[in-house]
Structures are given as structure tokens and as C-alpha cells.
Amino acid sequence: MASSSSKSSLSLKIPTLYALTIQEPFATCIIHGPKRLENRTYYLDIQQLISASNSKTNDGIWIAIHVSQSKRNLGPKDSTCAIIKYQCWSDLPSVDVMKQNCGKIIGLAKFFNCVEAKDVPDDNVWKSMEDDDGTCKTKHYCWMIDDVKVLDNPIKSKGSSGIWKVDDLISKQIWESVDKI
């Protein structure tokens, strides 16, 4: 009974934290680099997440950025990292450095708006409107980021697809870490 009580008091003190699993090099580009748009095929209801998280702010929602276990974009024959270095971020860390963060939460991103990709200027290098087959059959959304917080020590965590709730103990560890920043 005591453990259930301490767990509920933990959730009262710490706002619920949600996470988003993102493949490399895009997760690193959000937390350490210039990426301020995240492309998804579903709408991010920021106000609903703010309400569900017991957040005291109404100007956006902090979401933990979890690095996917997938190393698909980090292979020697994949050009994703080379394109990013050439187009917009010459300081992209090495593939070996990025591989070390797979399966870990590396920071928080504050999402403040979600718009249809068609409403974002075409010259935005991070905008994507294509499906995997090169068509534009699915509606795409751009989740807009206005701030990030880097975790000095990334935290290992199991992820999930879409937006998912972070375990309370890991959430507490993340909030305590970023409060020191």
C-alpha cells in the first residue's frame, strides 16, 4: 500500500511527460541542431496533451525526444546524414556518436503549433510531404518546435510509436535533470 501511495504522490508533483520516438539523425537534429519541424501523418493536439499532462502552461507542450533503435538512416550506403550535412547542418555529429543514443531519451522539445504541411513554405529544408512511395496521398502535418532542452546524460528507455507516456520514475529523472539547466 505504501508503494502505491508514493507512486501517486510522485505523479501529483511531476507533470505527466509524453515522448516521441524519432529515428536518427533527425532526433539529434532536433535536440542539438537546427531542426524545428517534425513531420508526421497525424495531427498533434497540443491543447489536449497540455490538459492531460497537468501542465501549468498554455504556450506549448514539452515532449521528450526518444531516439529510435533503428539505425536505418545511419548505414554506410544511406545518404541521409550526408544530405543533412550539405543542406543545413555541417556540424552533424558522427554516425558512431549518434548510434550511442539509440534507445535513449536525449532531451525535450517544446511543441507550440501543428499545421498542415501545405501551409509551410516549400523552401523549409525540414518539410516533407511525400509518402514512402514518393507520392503525396496522405495528409502531412508539421509539428513546430520553439525551444529544446538537452539532457547531459541521455536516459535509456523503451519507446513506442506515436506519442507515448513516459514512465513516472524516468519522467521525474528527466524533469530533475532539466531543472538544473
Phi, psi and omega per residue, in radians:
M1 nan -0.643 -3.133
A2 -1.113 -0.657 -3.122
S3 -1.183 -0.627 3.104
S4 -1.160 -0.667 3.118
S5 -1.159 -0.763 -3.138
S6 -1.184 -0.559 3.109
K7 -1.196 -0.710 3.139
S8 -1.222 -0.603 3.094
S9 -1.191 -0.547 3.078
L10 -1.100 -0.779 -3.103
S11 -1.232 -0.416 3.083
L12 -1.256 -0.602 -3.077
K13 -1.475 -0.595 -3.057
I14 -1.858 2.194 3.091
P15 -1.087 2.572 3.058
T16 -1.028 2.374 3.135
L17 -2.030 2.300 3.065
Y18 -1.833 2.746 -3.141
A19 -2.297 2.792 3.071
L20 -2.300 2.189 3.105
T21 -1.517 2.223 -3.081
I22 -2.318 2.420 3.099
Q23 -1.250 2.681 2.979
E24 -1.359 2.645 0.062
P25 -1.499 0.092 -3.030
F26 -1.194 -0.628 3.099
A27 -1.076 -0.798 3.109
T28 -1.120 -0.648 3.127
C29 -1.132 -0.494 3.074
I30 -1.330 -0.925 -2.997
I31 -1.342 -0.677 -3.073
H32 -1.902 -0.169 -3.006
G33 -2.215 -2.658 -2.976
P34 -1.628 0.028 -3.038
K35 -1.297 2.090 3.140
R36 -2.179 0.297 3.014
L37 -2.316 2.345 3.009
E38 -2.042 2.204 -3.085
N39 -1.641 2.282 3.101
R40 -2.488 2.837 3.097
T41 -1.677 0.186 3.081
Y42 -2.362 2.676 -3.079
Y43 -1.322 2.418 3.052
L44 -1.691 1.924 3.120
D45 -1.514 1.567 -3.049
I46 -1.085 -0.782 -3.108
Q47 -1.093 -0.663 3.110
Q48 -1.133 -0.733 3.116
L49 -1.163 -0.670 3.103
I50 -1.051 -0.812 3.131
S51 -1.084 -0.787 -3.096
A52 -1.213 -0.401 -3.057
S53 -1.626 -0.036 -3.070
N54 1.061 0.542 -3.128
S55 -1.273 2.596 3.140
K56 -1.669 0.087 -3.122
T57 -2.012 2.748 3.117
N58 -2.176 0.168 -3.062
D59 -1.797 0.342 3.131
G60 2.498 3.063 -3.120
I61 -2.288 2.284 3.044
W62 -1.377 2.218 3.108
I63 -2.190 2.286 3.115
A64 -1.211 2.418 3.094
I65 -1.738 1.984 -3.120
H66 -1.836 2.255 -3.129
V67 -1.454 2.207 3.118
S68 -1.037 2.687 3.031
Q69 -1.260 -0.364 -3.093
S70 -1.146 2.371 3.085
K71 -1.988 0.377 -3.035
R72 -0.996 -0.664 -3.140
N73 -1.507 0.021 -3.059
L74 -1.899 0.101 -3.124
G75 -1.280 2.757 -3.093
P76 -1.092 -0.419 -3.122
K77 -1.692 -0.055 -3.130
D78 -1.547 2.371 -3.062
S79 -1.673 0.052 -3.060
T80 -0.964 -0.886 -3.113
C81 -1.120 -0.709 3.135
A82 -1.110 -0.697 3.127
I83 -1.137 -0.778 3.121
I84 -1.072 -0.780 3.124
K85 -1.052 -0.708 -3.097
Y86 -1.286 -0.778 -3.017
Q87 -1.397 -0.667 -2.941
C88 -2.632 -0.256 -3.094
W89 -2.607 1.553 -3.093
S90 -1.173 -0.316 -3.123
D91 -1.602 0.278 3.110
L92 -0.928 2.252 3.125
P93 -1.066 2.861 3.139
S94 -1.169 2.771 3.102
V95 -1.014 -0.723 -3.132
D96 -1.064 -0.705 3.109
V97 -1.143 -0.783 -3.124
M98 -1.148 -0.630 3.134
K99 -1.075 -0.505 -3.136
Q100 -1.137 -0.382 -3.096
N101 -1.661 -0.019 3.137
C102 -1.025 2.281 -3.124
G103 1.439 0.240 -3.103
K104 -2.202 2.670 2.982
I105 -1.513 2.173 -3.045
I106 -1.886 -0.141 3.128
G107 2.963 -3.007 3.120
L108 -2.114 2.507 3.040
A109 -2.165 2.376 3.133
K110 -1.679 1.906 3.127
F111 -1.565 2.254 -3.058
F112 -2.097 -0.211 -3.117
N113 -2.768 2.749 3.067
C114 -2.426 2.142 -3.114
V115 -2.281 2.767 3.049
E116 -1.173 2.489 -3.106
A117 -1.015 -0.542 3.135
K118 -1.079 -0.357 -3.132
D119 -1.598 0.013 3.114
V120 -1.754 2.356 -3.136
P121 -0.949 2.460 -3.104
D122 -1.139 -0.336 -3.124
D123 -1.435 0.008 3.083
N124 -1.310 2.019 -3.030
V125 -1.090 -0.391 -3.087
W126 -1.593 -0.127 -3.119
K127 -1.270 2.400 3.080
S128 -2.403 2.328 3.098
M129 -2.211 0.101 -3.082
E130 -1.697 2.534 2.989
D131 -1.421 2.998 -3.121
D132 -1.009 -0.435 -3.132
D133 -1.594 0.157 3.082
G134 1.508 0.061 3.122
T135 -1.746 3.089 3.084
C136 -2.123 0.815 -3.075
K137 -1.320 -0.536 -3.072
T138 -1.698 2.516 3.063
K139 -1.222 2.367 -3.141
H140 -2.040 2.569 3.136
Y141 -2.168 2.584 3.049
C142 -1.938 2.060 3.090
W143 -1.580 2.147 -3.009
M144 -1.699 2.380 -3.059
I145 -2.016 2.336 3.088
D146 -2.044 -0.094 3.131
D147 -2.781 2.702 3.056
V148 -2.431 2.724 3.028
K149 -2.284 2.253 -3.101
V150 -1.620 2.322 3.001
L151 -1.477 2.176 3.111
D152 -1.098 -0.600 3.129
N153 -2.162 1.709 3.131
P154 -0.926 2.562 -3.041
I155 -1.951 2.144 3.125
K156 -1.139 2.336 -3.121
S157 -2.748 2.554 3.031
K158 -1.389 2.375 -3.131
G159 -1.809 -3.024 3.117
S160 -2.695 2.975 3.093
S161 -1.489 2.695 -3.112
G162 1.264 -2.816 3.083
I163 -1.475 2.296 -3.141
W164 -2.383 2.691 -3.117
K165 -1.411 2.288 3.115
V166 -1.401 2.431 3.062
D167 -0.892 2.458 -3.074
D168 -0.997 -0.716 -3.121
L169 -1.192 -0.693 3.094
I170 -1.197 -0.699 3.102
S171 -1.015 -0.813 3.117
K172 -1.040 -0.758 3.142
Q173 -1.088 -0.720 3.140
I174 -1.168 -0.871 -3.123
W175 -1.046 -0.723 3.110
E176 -1.122 -0.661 3.128
S177 -1.139 -0.797 -3.098
V178 -1.331 -0.397 3.069
D179 -1.130 -0.441 3.130
K180 -1.365 -0.254 -3.077
I181 -1.346 nan nan
